[in-house]
Amino acid sequence: MSDTSVTKVSSEFSPEGSLGQKYLATGVTLSMRLWKDEEPGEPKPEAAREYETVGYVLKGTAELILEGQTLILKTGDSWVVPKGAKHTYRIKETFSAVEATSPPAHIHDRDRA
């Protein structure tokens, strides 16, 4: 029999990660998180994560530097960061985005700083 569980998560009560992300719904093979009102500043440290990420910009502007390529992300844009790809980003204008990760980023300490 397949999994028939249903989960609802209120972001008001969602836990926050060490990088400022808010964890939303989590399934067996993927999860969602919210980055809300991140302010402009220096680039984040470069990272290569053990999960794939897809994201969607709710508001603002950021530069995503991915394996030597620079992408400008603006409201309405979406992106993919492949598993293991070296990347960093710099917030250019107050930024909010939602991301999905597979496998779930915060399980087994995959989302560590």
Secondary structure, DSSP 8 states (H G I E B T S, - for coil): ----------GGG--B-TTS-EEEEE-SS-EEEEEEEE---S----B--SSEEEEEEEEEEEEEEETTEEEEEETT-EEEE-TT--EEEEEEEEEEEEEEEES-TTGGGTT--
